[in-house]
C-alpha cells in the first residue's frame, strides 16, 4: 500500500498514467469533474475501454423540490466543470472551448455518468482500474477528478489517498462500487446533463447571450430579492391582510425590499420622498412581524403620536381595524424619561430590551451622537445601548425622507442602530468598515463641492464616489422619488402626482392710507442722528 498526498509522497496523476492502458475499464467516484483534468490524461483516457463516472454529490441532478427556479443556475459542482479556483492559470489560457468539445466527444463514446441524488452523498473518492486480476489497482481517498485533486497543479488542500495494486482489496472496492452504481433508487443517470453543460462551454454564443451572462454575474446576489416567496412566505397570511391589499405596487415592492433587508442586515432605512406612503409601508412591515409573533415598538415625534395610535385603535375611523395591529407607541422624548406614563405605558416598568422590531419615525432626529454637557445619557445612546444592544436581537426600521442633512456622519449614526454600533458588521458583505466608507464618501463630496460651478454636476459626483458607498446604500436603504415611481411603475391606479406650482410673489404696501412716514424719509432721519451715547468718538 502506498500513500499519495500530491506533495512529497506521490501524486494520484502519476499512478493513473501508469495503470491506464489500452483496454482498461475505469470506475471513478468523485464530487467534481473538470475538463482540465481530462486534458492532462487525454492520451491515457482515449486508450481505455470504458469509464463509469459516479458523482458522489447530486451533481447535475435536477432538484424537483425547488419550486422557485426562475433564477436557478447550476450549483458549484456543475460550475466546476470548466475549472476550479486552483485551475485559474489554465483557465487564463482560454482553451476551454477546444478542450470541452473534445471531452464531450470522448464522453459520448466511452463514458457512463451517474450521480447520487440530493438526499445522499458519498464521502469517499475512488479510482478502480480493471485489466486482469494481476494488473488491477485502486486509489481510495480524498482526490476529486480535478487538476488539484490529481496533483497536476499545486493547492493548499491536504490530500490523503491510498494506492494498491494486484490485491484482493481491489476486488472488494470494485464490489462496493458496483453496489453503489446499481442502486437505482438513489442514483440518477446524468450523462445528458453533463453533455449539455459541456456544450455551454464550447458552443459559439451570441453577443446577446454574453451580455445576459454578464448581467447575471453582476446582479446574482440580488436575484432572491425579485422573488416574493423567498422574502415573504405565503403561509403567514400576510398577503391577506388589509394593509397589504391597500398598498400600491410600488409600495408593495418597498415593503418586500425592506423586509428582505431587515432579515439580511437587521436594519433598513426607508427614505422614500414625502407623500409616497412610508407610514403605510411601515404598517405593512409591522403586520408581517406581528404575524410572526414579534413584539413591535414605534418611536415617533410627539406630534405624530396620534397618527400612529389611530391605526392600532378599536375605532371606526381606523381603516386597518381588522388587522388588529398591536404595537406599542412611544415618543422620541420618552427616551429621556425614566418615570411617569406615556399614554398607558409606565416608563418605569417597561421592558425596553424585549422588542423584536423597532420602527423609528423621523429617524433623522437621531443623526447626532453628541455627548451631553453634563455627561447624562442621551436619547441616542439609550436607544442604542439600553434597547437595541441589550436583550433579544432587535431589528430596526427607520423612516426618513432626509436621512442625510449635512454630513455623511448623519447616515453613519442611523446605520449604527442596525449594526449595533459594530463598524465591521457588514464585512462579510464586502464593506470592511462602515465609518471609512462614509468618510471617503464625505471627502469625495467635499472635493466635488469645491469644483468650479460648470463642473459641479451629478455625473462628476457619481464618478468621484467609490463603489463601496453605493453598495452600502443598496444594502440598507430604499429611497425612491416621484420621478422614479412615474418612470418604473404603472401609475394608472394612483393617478398623476400634483405638479408643484411656481411661487407667486405678492407685494403689498404696508401703508395703504399714507398714515406713516415713507421708508426713504425714515432712513434719512435715522442717518442724521449722531447717537452719541453709543458711539461717543464719532459725536459732533
C-alpha positions, 0 to 999 in steps of 0.5 A: 500500500502506498500513500499519495498526498500530491506533495512529497509522497506521490501524486494520484496523476502519476499512478493513473498514467501508469495503470491506464492502458489500452483496454482498461475499464475505469470506475471513478467516484468523485464530487467534481469533474473538470475538463482540465483534468481530462486534458492532462490524461487525454492520451491515457483516457482515449486508450481505455475501454470504458469509464463509469463516472459516479458523482458522489454529490447530486451533481447535475441532478435536477432538484424537483423540490425547488419550486422557485427556479426562475433564477436557478443556475447550476450549483458549484459542482456543475460550475466546476466543470470548466475549472476550479479556483486552483485551475485559474492559470489554465483557465487564463489560457482560454482553451476551454472551448477546444478542450470541452468539445473534445471531452464531450466527444470522448464522453459520448463514446466511452463514458457512463455518468451517474450521480447520487441524488440530493438526499445522499452523498458519498464521502469517499473518492475512488479510482478502480482500474480493471485489466486482469486480476494481476494488473488491477489497482485502486486509489481510495481517498480524498482526490476529486477528478480535478487538476488539484485533486490529481496533483497536476497543479499545486493547492493548499488542500491536504490530500490523503489517498491510498494506492494498491495494486494486484490485491484482493482489496481491489476486488472488494472496492470494485464490489462496493462500487458496483453496489453503489452504481446499481442502486437505482433508487438513489442514483440518477443517470446524468450523462445528458446533463453533463453533455449539455453543460459541456456544450455551454462551454464550447458552443459559439454564443451570441453577443446577446447571450454574453451580455445576459451572462454578464448581467447575471454575474453582476446582479446574482446576489440580488436575484432572491430579492425579485422573488416574493416567496423567498422574502415573504412566505405565503403561509403567514397570511400576510398577503391577506391582510388589509394593509397589504391589499391597500398598498400600491405596487410600488409600495408593495415592492418597498415593503418586500425590499425592506423586509428582505433587508431587515432579515439580511442586515437587521436594519433598513432605512426607508427614505422614500420622498414625502407623500409616497406612503412610508407610514403605510409601508411601515404598517405593512412591515409591522403586520408581517412581524406581528404575524410572526409573533414579534413584539413591535415598538414605534418611536415617533415625534410627539406630534405624530403620536396620534397618527400612529395610535389611530391605526392600532385603535378599536375605532371606526375611523381606523381603516386597518381595524381588522388587522388588529395591529398591536404595537406599542407607541412611544415618543422620541422624548420618552427616551429621556424619561425614566418615570411617569406614563406615556399614554398607558405605558409606565416608563418605569416598568417597561421592558425596553430590551424585549422588542423584536422590531423597532420602527423609528419615525423621523429617524433623522432626529437621531443623526447626532451622537453628541455627548451631553454637557453634563455627561447624562445619557442621551436619547441616542445612546439609550436607544442604542445601548439600553434597547437595541444592544441589550436583550433579544436581537432587535431589528430596526426600521427607520423612516426618513425622507432626509436621512442625510442633512449635512454630513455623511456622519448623519447616515453613519449614526442611523446605520449604527442602530442596525449594526449595533454600533459594530463598524465591521458588521457588514464585512462579510458583505464586502464593506470592511468598515462602515465609518471609512466608507462614509468618510471617503464618501464625505471627502469625495463630496467635499472635493466635488463641492469645491469644483468650479460651478460648470463642473459641479454636476451629478455625473462628476459626483457619481464618478468621484464616489467609490463603489463601496458607498453605493453598495452600502446604500443598496444594502440598507436603504430604499429611497425612491422619488416621484420621478422614479415611481412615474418612470418604473411603475404603472401609475394608472391606479394612483393617478398623476402626482400634483405638479408643484406650482411656481411661487407667486410673489405678492407685494403689498404696501404696508401703508395703504392710507399714507398714515406713516412716514415713507421708508426713504424719509425714515432712513434719512432721519435715522442717518442724521442722528449722531447717537452719541451715547453709543458711539461717543468718538464719532459725536459732533 
